[in-house]
Amino acid sequence: MREIIHVQAGQCGNQIGSKFWEVISAEHGIDPSGQYVGDDDNQLANINVYYNEANGGRYVPRSVCVDLEPGVIDTIRGGPYGGIYRPDNFVFGDNGAGNSWAKGHYTEGAELVDSVMDVVRKEAENTDTLQGFQLTHSLGGGTGSGMGTLLVSKITEEYPDRMSCTYSVVPSPKVSDTVVEPYNATLSLNQLIDNSDQTFCIDNEALYDICIRTLKIPSPSYGDLNRLVSLTMSGVNHLPQVSRAAEC
């Protein structure tokens, strides 16, 4: 089996990651408690790509949730799928990055990155044939851009023969929160060029257009946008999840 370790960093990355696990759990027939409730055995054929099987037949996402402040992590824990995650895989700080790439990469994030890498190593040690890592994050904020790229750098350094893939939300002129987003994105892209094998750039403005014009959703929420990203991620990673009988 070719396992993938999922890492989600920052507010945006965690919100996308949370929706991703809802989508992928529905595809595999996993309920919010981690139990299989599907009606097709094929749903379990390659479930180990994204899940670890725990005691009692529960399936636990191979996910590492990272943020420099506890707000979004607490929201995920209190959400409908909060009980499916492994509690030790939530790693967060108290101060936040203040939309600063430098804080996420060099100060606040650098202090937390060793704790995150300990969790990543533990997940990697529990795999049989690790294929690689995927990261969801934003390039406009502080944690997703600064600490997200720091994590990619650390993971590539420690696992140079494993693929690293990022789903990176890039700043959009019409959908913008802070004036420093272009600077954070520029510094992040430099890191991704050096350390990432694949980077899928996601534009919020384009997602809004797809939801409004194609899906006919008049007022898309972030949940709608994140679901669209999650379906894309599921499609990109479809091959590792389907049966590999032809290789046997």
Wavefront OBJ file of the C-alpha trace (Angstrom):
o trace
v 0.000 0.000 0.000
v 1.209 3.502 -0.804
v 0.359 5.725 2.141
v 0.047 9.522 2.085
v 0.503 11.781 5.109
v -1.703 14.873 5.067
v -0.553 18.098 6.768
v -2.792 21.150 7.132
v -1.330 24.462 8.321
v -2.933 27.766 9.285
v -6.565 28.840 9.307
v -7.168 28.369 5.590
v -5.232 25.091 5.420
v -7.112 23.630 8.364
v -10.495 24.654 7.003
v -9.714 23.068 3.631
v -8.265 20.003 5.370
v -11.318 19.623 7.565
v -13.603 19.663 4.530
v -11.241 17.291 2.689
v -11.607 14.673 5.421
v -15.395 15.016 5.278
v -15.321 14.433 1.504
v -12.829 11.558 1.578
v -14.651 9.916 4.510
v -17.909 10.004 2.562
v -16.167 8.404 -0.429
v -14.843 5.580 1.749
v -18.058 5.140 3.733
v -16.582 6.333 7.045
v -18.878 8.067 9.533
v -17.823 10.911 11.900
v -16.863 8.398 14.600
v -14.439 6.592 12.275
v -16.597 3.500 11.759
v -17.221 2.000 8.337
v -20.905 2.333 7.407
v -20.635 1.873 3.628
v -22.332 -0.751 1.513
v -19.573 -1.535 -0.998
v -16.456 -3.535 -0.109
v -14.497 -1.606 -2.746
v -14.676 1.432 -0.461
v -12.263 -0.318 1.912
v -9.942 -1.700 -0.776
v -7.333 1.060 -0.497
v -8.463 2.931 2.573
v -4.980 2.688 4.090
v -3.767 5.342 1.650
v -5.223 8.003 3.957
v -6.322 6.168 7.117
v -4.789 4.143 9.926
v -6.902 1.321 11.294
v -7.245 1.564 15.078
v -8.755 -0.707 17.720
v -12.406 -1.576 17.364
v -12.381 -1.248 13.600
v -12.098 2.556 13.700
v -10.355 4.392 10.881
v -8.253 7.403 11.885
v -7.092 10.001 9.326
v -3.334 10.161 8.778
v -3.538 13.903 9.333
v -1.387 16.471 11.151
v -3.238 19.683 12.056
v -0.968 22.684 12.677
v -1.660 26.290 13.646
v 0.051 29.010 15.658
v -3.159 29.823 17.529
v -5.804 27.470 18.971
v -8.960 28.982 17.441
v -9.341 26.941 14.255
v -8.077 23.748 15.931
v -10.777 24.129 18.598
v -13.373 24.624 15.861
v -12.284 21.386 14.140
v -12.360 19.496 17.442
v -15.871 20.755 18.129
v -17.092 20.091 14.582
v -19.026 17.074 13.306
v -15.840 15.167 12.393
v -13.808 16.341 15.406
v -13.813 12.904 17.010
v -12.302 11.139 14.009
v -8.827 12.671 14.392
v -6.029 11.389 16.575
v -5.812 13.862 19.518
v -1.987 13.823 19.551
v -1.924 15.088 15.965
v -3.184 18.559 16.847
v -0.153 20.833 17.242
v -0.743 24.525 17.936
v 0.767 27.598 19.587
v -0.751 30.511 21.452
v 0.495 33.711 19.814
v -0.345 33.437 16.131
v 1.714 34.761 13.237
v 0.007 38.115 12.767
v -0.135 37.679 8.959
v 3.667 37.810 8.897
v 5.589 35.290 6.799
v 8.724 35.936 8.864
v 6.948 35.084 12.133
v 5.641 31.844 10.696
v 8.973 30.883 9.146
v 11.621 32.155 11.540
v 10.200 32.906 15.008
v 6.844 31.527 16.191
v 6.772 28.762 13.583
v 10.403 27.780 14.123
v 9.683 27.220 17.820
v 6.817 24.837 17.019
v 8.207 23.024 13.981
v 10.115 20.360 15.959
v 6.904 19.302 17.705
v 5.171 19.035 14.341
v 8.007 16.982 12.857
v 7.811 14.570 15.818
v 4.179 13.869 14.899
v 5.066 13.541 11.199
v 7.835 11.033 12.024
v 5.457 9.005 14.178
v 2.960 8.819 11.326
v 5.715 7.926 8.835
v 6.987 5.124 11.078
v 3.495 3.586 11.133
v 3.343 3.266 7.350
v 4.431 0.284 5.239
v 5.296 2.063 1.979
v 5.136 5.821 2.387
v 4.456 7.499 -0.952
v 4.674 11.106 0.140
v 3.145 14.128 1.833
v 0.466 16.619 0.938
v 0.028 20.065 2.506
v -2.966 22.406 2.444
v -2.215 26.038 3.250
v -2.643 29.639 2.172
v 0.147 31.780 0.752
v -1.411 35.017 1.972
v -1.482 34.547 5.753
v 1.356 34.154 8.228
v 1.104 30.564 9.467
v 0.136 28.911 6.182
v 2.766 30.756 4.167
v 5.639 31.013 6.652
v 5.289 27.860 8.719
v 3.743 25.913 5.840
v 6.823 26.419 3.665
v 9.078 25.734 6.651
v 7.359 22.365 7.087
v 7.750 21.549 3.391
v 11.448 22.362 3.692
v 11.888 20.179 6.787
v 9.925 17.283 5.297
v 11.901 17.403 2.031
v 15.151 17.494 3.980
v 14.200 14.486 6.107
v 12.398 12.479 3.393
v 14.172 13.467 0.144
v 13.041 10.324 -1.692
v 9.334 10.894 -0.971
v 7.037 13.121 -2.987
v 5.810 16.389 -1.494
v 2.697 18.028 -2.886
v 1.052 21.286 -1.814
v -2.402 22.757 -2.379
v -1.673 26.456 -2.031
v -4.340 29.161 -1.948
v -2.817 32.198 -3.680
v -3.914 35.796 -2.932
v -6.579 37.271 -5.156
v -7.039 41.035 -5.720
v -10.818 40.882 -5.209
v -10.768 38.408 -2.306
v -8.151 39.794 0.052
v -7.888 40.173 3.819
v -4.594 41.987 4.375
v -2.261 44.264 2.435
v 0.807 42.058 3.043
v -0.600 39.037 1.169
v 1.489 39.653 -1.995
v 4.694 39.805 0.065
v 3.850 36.592 1.942
v 3.039 34.851 -1.340
v 6.260 35.976 -3.027
v 8.407 34.694 -0.163
v 6.442 31.428 -0.039
v 6.696 30.707 -3.762
v 10.465 30.952 -3.583
v 10.445 28.193 -0.946
v 7.948 26.027 -2.848
v 10.008 26.196 -6.045
v 12.983 24.781 -4.138
v 11.261 22.197 -1.957
v 7.931 21.068 -3.417
v 7.567 18.420 -6.125
v 4.054 19.540 -7.039
v 2.198 22.743 -6.184
v -1.440 23.222 -7.118
v -2.242 26.938 -7.040
v -5.808 27.673 -5.943
v -7.388 31.063 -6.639
v -10.334 32.077 -4.445
v -11.665 34.386 -7.143
v -11.760 31.515 -9.641
v -13.495 29.289 -7.068
v -16.170 31.950 -6.564
v -16.703 32.141 -10.337
v -17.046 28.343 -10.590
v -19.571 28.242 -7.736
v -21.650 31.108 -9.121
v -21.519 30.451 -12.871
v -21.212 26.659 -13.083
v -22.666 25.320 -9.838
v -25.319 28.093 -9.672
v -24.673 28.880 -6.013
v -25.717 32.545 -5.687
v -23.766 33.347 -2.495
v -20.960 30.795 -2.021
v -19.664 30.264 1.499
v -16.133 29.243 2.431
v -17.578 25.766 2.973
v -18.636 25.659 -0.689
v -15.189 26.811 -1.826
v -13.416 24.320 0.440
v -15.593 21.482 -0.807
v -14.616 22.362 -4.380
v -10.926 22.252 -3.412
v -11.468 18.958 -1.565
v -13.050 17.337 -4.611
v -10.068 18.487 -6.660
v -7.672 16.969 -4.122
v -9.611 13.718 -4.150
v -9.431 13.624 -7.949
v -5.698 14.303 -8.001
v -5.101 11.492 -5.507
v -7.558 9.081 -7.064
v -4.949 6.711 -8.521
v -3.333 5.757 -5.174
v -6.814 5.006 -3.833
v -8.040 2.685 -6.584
v -7.196 -0.974 -6.863
v -3.657 -1.813 -7.998
v -4.408 -5.372 -9.050
v -2.644 -4.792 -12.357
v 0.644 -4.333 -10.504
v 0.434 -7.686 -8.744
l 1 2 3 4 5 6 7 8 9 10 11 12 13 14 15 16 17 18 19 20 21 22 23 24 25 26 27 28 29 30 31 32 33 34 35 36 37 38 39 40 41 42 43 44 45 46 47 48 49 50 51 52 53 54 55 56 57 58 59 60 61 62 63 64 65 66 67 68 69 70 71 72 73 74 75 76 77 78 79 80 81 82 83 84 85 86 87 88 89 90 91 92 93 94 95 96 97 98 99 100 101 102 103 104 105 106 107 108 109 110 111 112 113 114 115 116 117 118 119 120 121 122 123 124 125 126 127 128 129 130 131 132 133 134 135 136 137 138 139 140 141 142 143 144 145 146 147 148 149 150 151 152 153 154 155 156 157 158 159 160 161 162 163 164 165 166 167 168 169 170 171 172 173 174 175 176 177 178 179 180 181 182 183 184 185 186 187 188 189 190 191 192 193 194 195 196 197 198 199 200 201 202 203 204 205 206 207 208 209 210 211 212 213 214 215 216 217 218 219 220 221 222 223 224 225 226 227 228 229 230 231 232 233 234 235 236 237 238 239 240 241 242 243 244 245 246 247 248
